[in-house]
Amino acid sequence: MLTGLGLLLLVSGASSVAAAELRLFTEEYRPLSYTEDGQLKGMAVEVVELLLQRAGVAGKIELVPWTRGYHQVQSESDLALFPVARTAKREDQFTWVGPIAVSRTGVYTKRNSGLHLRNLQDLEDQGVTAVPKLWYTYEYLSDIGLKGLYAVPTPRHVARMFKHGRIGVLVTTDMVLDDLLAEEGMSRDEVELQFHILDSYTYIAFSLDTSPALIQHLQKTMDQINRDGTLERIHRRWFTEPYLVPLAPP
């Protein structure tokens, strides 16, 4: 169990591939990472905690605003950010370990709203679409030139706007839908899925100058956590269905 707002893992016999203690950033984003009674919790936090422990690597997990963490990992050494959707645009900005999960981004409306959206053209026609500025979904919709796209700081801003009728659609991932709605006093029964936009594979994103030997060591450990069924068991503790990437043959 993590104590305080950070976890310090100093495992005896830690691998020599780690030249310095890693700092790993995450944001308040239930159920993947969040604080409760002064403790860091969440599916992604649990996976990263286990990864460091099994790999014998010293690391400290810190809760920070997403924008700060995203930019700091690109400009400083021995840092990481999770969970991060791995996209073509981001590929050369980080070094990757994972995946932790795969999720689907969908367009949701309030039940009985009268809206019937089947595709991106319908989404554009309905009006404003609010999405967090640094989400991969924002990058994708911006790149294709979606009209009415509106940048906000956090997913919570989107949910609040949706609840109060400032926007007609909620764009979010299936993994966080229930918790995002609950934070605004809503439930899944009050919304309906219109269509899916795209799938995302979420990883731990490391600074580019992170030791290649360390990245290789962590990736091998992550693969083992996946193959021995531990990753699926962690997912099932947090979700009704696991959001897992299909395993490739060994």
C-alpha positions as CSV (number, residue, x, y, z in Angstrom):
1,M,0.0,0.0,0.0
2,L,1.2,3.5,-0.8
3,T,1.5,6.0,2.0
4,G,1.5,9.8,1.6
5,L,1.4,11.4,-1.8
6,G,4.4,9.4,-3.1
7,L,5.8,6.0,-3.0
8,L,9.5,5.4,-2.5
9,L,10.6,2.0,-3.5
10,L,14.1,1.1,-2.4
11,V,14.3,-2.5,-3.1
12,S,17.4,-4.4,-1.8
13,G,19.6,-5.6,-4.6
14,A,18.0,-3.0,-7.0
15,S,19.2,-3.4,-10.6
16,S,22.3,-1.6,-11.5
17,V,20.6,-0.4,-14.7
18,A,18.9,2.4,-12.8
19,A,21.5,5.1,-12.5
20,A,19.3,7.4,-10.4
21,E,16.0,7.2,-8.6
22,L,13.1,7.6,-11.0
23,R,10.4,10.2,-10.5
24,L,7.1,9.1,-12.0
25,F,4.3,11.5,-12.4
26,T,0.6,10.8,-12.6
27,E,-2.6,12.9,-12.3
28,E,-5.9,12.8,-10.4
29,Y,-7.8,10.6,-12.8
30,R,-10.1,8.0,-11.2
31,P,-10.0,5.0,-11.3
32,L,-6.5,5.0,-12.8
33,S,-4.7,7.3,-10.3
34,Y,-6.1,9.3,-7.4
35,T,-5.7,10.1,-3.8
36,E,-7.9,8.8,-1.0
37,D,-7.2,9.6,2.7
38,G,-3.8,10.8,1.8
39,Q,-2.8,7.7,-0.2
40,L,-2.2,7.2,-3.9
41,K,-4.4,4.6,-5.4
42,G,-5.7,3.4,-8.7
43,M,-5.3,0.7,-11.3
44,A,-2.4,2.4,-13.1
45,V,-0.7,3.2,-9.8
46,E,-1.0,-0.4,-8.7
47,V,0.6,-1.6,-11.9
48,V,3.5,0.8,-11.8
49,E,4.1,0.0,-8.1
50,L,4.3,-3.7,-8.9
51,L,6.5,-3.0,-12.0
52,L,9.1,-1.1,-9.9
53,Q,9.0,-3.7,-7.1
54,R,9.5,-6.7,-9.4
55,A,12.2,-4.9,-11.4
56,G,14.1,-3.9,-8.3
57,V,14.1,-0.2,-9.3
58,A,13.9,2.7,-7.0
59,G,11.1,5.1,-7.9
60,K,8.9,7.8,-6.4
61,I,5.3,8.3,-7.7
62,E,4.1,11.9,-7.5
63,L,0.6,13.4,-8.2
64,V,1.0,16.5,-10.4
65,P,-1.2,18.4,-12.9
66,W,-1.1,16.6,-16.2
67,T,0.2,19.6,-18.2
68,R,3.1,20.1,-15.8
69,G,4.1,16.4,-15.9
70,Y,3.7,16.1,-19.7
71,H,6.1,19.0,-20.4
72,Q,8.5,18.2,-17.5
73,V,9.1,14.6,-18.7
74,Q,10.1,16.0,-22.1
75,S,12.6,18.5,-20.7
76,E,14.2,16.7,-17.7
77,S,16.1,13.4,-17.1
78,D,15.0,10.3,-15.2
79,L,11.3,11.2,-15.2
80,A,8.2,9.3,-16.4
81,L,4.5,10.0,-16.8
82,F,1.6,7.5,-16.7
83,P,-0.8,6.6,-18.0
84,V,-0.1,8.1,-21.5
85,A,-1.8,7.1,-24.7
86,R,0.9,6.1,-27.2
87,T,0.3,7.8,-30.6
88,A,2.2,8.4,-33.8
89,K,2.6,12.1,-32.9
90,R,4.0,11.3,-29.5
91,E,6.2,8.4,-30.5
92,D,9.5,10.3,-30.7
93,Q,8.8,12.5,-27.7
94,F,9.2,9.8,-25.1
95,T,10.6,6.3,-24.5
96,W,7.8,3.8,-23.8
97,V,7.2,0.9,-21.4
98,G,3.9,-1.0,-21.5
99,P,1.2,-1.2,-22.4
100,I,-0.8,-0.9,-19.2
101,A,-4.2,-1.1,-20.8
102,V,-6.2,-0.5,-24.0
103,S,-9.4,1.6,-23.9
104,R,-11.9,3.0,-26.3
105,T,-12.9,6.7,-26.6
106,G,-16.6,7.1,-27.1
107,V,-19.1,9.9,-27.7
108,Y,-21.9,9.9,-25.0
109,T,-25.1,11.9,-24.7
110,K,-27.7,12.1,-22.0
111,R,-30.3,9.4,-22.3
112,N,-33.4,10.6,-24.2
113,S,-31.5,13.7,-25.4
114,G,-32.9,13.3,-28.9
115,L,-29.4,13.3,-30.3
116,H,-28.5,10.5,-32.8
117,L,-24.9,10.6,-33.7
118,R,-23.3,8.0,-35.9
119,N,-20.0,9.5,-37.0
120,L,-17.6,12.5,-36.8
121,Q,-19.7,14.5,-39.2
122,D,-22.7,14.2,-36.9
123,L,-20.5,15.1,-33.9
124,E,-19.4,18.2,-35.8
125,D,-22.9,19.1,-36.7
126,Q,-24.2,18.9,-33.1
127,G,-22.1,21.9,-31.9
128,V,-19.3,22.2,-29.4
129,T,-17.1,19.2,-28.5
130,A,-15.1,19.8,-25.4
131,V,-11.9,17.7,-24.8
132,P,-8.9,18.1,-22.5
133,K,-6.2,20.0,-24.4
134,L,-3.4,17.4,-23.9
135,W,-5.5,14.3,-24.5
136,Y,-4.7,12.2,-27.5
137,T,-8.3,12.5,-28.5
138,Y,-7.9,16.3,-28.8
139,E,-4.8,15.8,-30.9
140,Y,-6.7,13.4,-33.2
141,L,-9.8,15.6,-33.6
142,S,-7.7,18.7,-34.1
143,D,-5.6,17.0,-36.8
144,I,-8.7,16.0,-38.8
145,G,-10.0,19.6,-38.5
146,L,-13.2,18.9,-36.5
147,K,-15.2,22.1,-36.2
148,G,-16.5,23.1,-32.8
149,L,-13.6,21.5,-31.0
150,Y,-13.1,23.3,-27.6
151,A,-10.0,22.8,-25.4
152,V,-10.4,22.5,-21.6
153,P,-7.9,21.8,-18.9
154,T,-9.2,18.5,-17.4
155,P,-11.8,15.7,-17.9
156,R,-13.6,17.1,-14.9
157,H,-14.3,20.3,-16.8
158,V,-15.9,18.3,-19.6
159,A,-18.1,16.3,-17.2
160,R,-19.2,19.5,-15.4
161,M,-20.1,21.2,-18.7
162,F,-22.0,18.1,-19.8
163,K,-24.0,17.9,-16.6
164,H,-25.1,21.5,-16.7
165,G,-26.0,21.4,-20.4
166,R,-23.3,23.7,-21.7
167,I,-22.4,20.9,-24.1
168,G,-24.5,18.1,-25.5
169,V,-21.9,15.4,-25.7
170,L,-19.4,13.8,-23.3
171,V,-16.2,12.5,-25.0
172,T,-14.3,10.2,-22.7
173,T,-12.8,6.7,-22.4
174,D,-14.7,3.6,-21.3
175,M,-12.2,3.0,-18.4
176,V,-13.0,6.2,-16.6
177,L,-16.6,6.8,-17.6
178,D,-18.3,5.6,-14.4
179,D,-15.9,7.6,-12.1
180,L,-16.1,10.7,-14.2
181,L,-19.9,10.7,-14.1
182,A,-19.9,9.9,-10.3
183,E,-17.8,13.0,-9.6
184,E,-20.6,15.1,-11.0
185,G,-23.4,13.1,-9.2
186,M,-24.4,11.2,-12.4
187,S,-24.4,7.5,-13.3
188,R,-23.9,5.4,-16.5
189,D,-27.7,4.8,-16.6
190,E,-28.2,8.5,-17.4
191,V,-26.1,8.4,-20.6
192,E,-25.9,6.4,-23.8
193,L,-23.1,5.7,-26.1
194,Q,-23.5,7.1,-29.6
195,F,-20.4,5.8,-31.3
196,H,-16.7,5.1,-30.7
197,I,-14.0,7.4,-32.0
198,L,-10.8,5.4,-31.6
199,D,-8.9,3.0,-29.4
200,S,-5.8,3.9,-27.3
201,Y,-3.0,2.0,-25.8
202,T,-1.8,3.4,-22.6
203,Y,1.9,3.3,-21.5
204,I,4.4,4.7,-19.1
205,A,6.2,7.5,-21.0
206,F,9.8,8.1,-19.9
207,S,12.3,10.9,-20.7
208,L,14.1,10.3,-24.0
209,D,17.5,10.2,-22.3
210,T,16.4,7.4,-19.9
211,S,19.0,4.5,-19.9
212,P,18.2,2.1,-22.7
213,A,19.2,-0.8,-20.4
214,L,16.7,0.4,-17.8
215,I,13.9,0.7,-20.4
216,Q,14.7,-2.8,-21.7
217,H,14.7,-4.2,-18.1
218,L,11.4,-2.6,-17.2
219,Q,9.8,-3.7,-20.5
220,K,10.8,-7.3,-19.9
221,T,9.4,-7.1,-16.4
222,M,6.2,-5.6,-17.7
223,D,5.9,-8.3,-20.3
224,Q,6.2,-10.9,-17.5
225,I,3.5,-9.2,-15.5
226,N,1.2,-9.4,-18.5
227,R,2.1,-13.0,-19.5
228,D,1.7,-14.5,-16.0
229,G,-1.8,-13.1,-15.6
230,T,-1.0,-10.5,-13.0
231,L,-2.0,-7.6,-15.1
232,E,-5.4,-9.2,-15.8
233,R,-6.0,-9.8,-12.1
234,I,-5.2,-6.2,-11.3
235,H,-7.6,-5.0,-14.0
236,R,-10.4,-7.3,-12.7
237,R,-10.0,-5.8,-9.2
238,W,-10.8,-2.4,-10.7
239,F,-13.1,-3.1,-13.7
240,T,-16.0,-5.4,-14.6
241,E,-14.0,-6.4,-17.7
242,P,-10.3,-6.1,-18.1
243,Y,-9.0,-3.5,-20.6
244,L,-6.1,-5.6,-21.9
245,V,-4.0,-5.6,-25.0
246,P,-4.2,-9.1,-26.7
247,L,-1.0,-11.0,-26.0
248,A,1.4,-11.7,-28.9
249,P,2.8,-15.3,-29.1
250,P,5.9,-15.7,-26.9
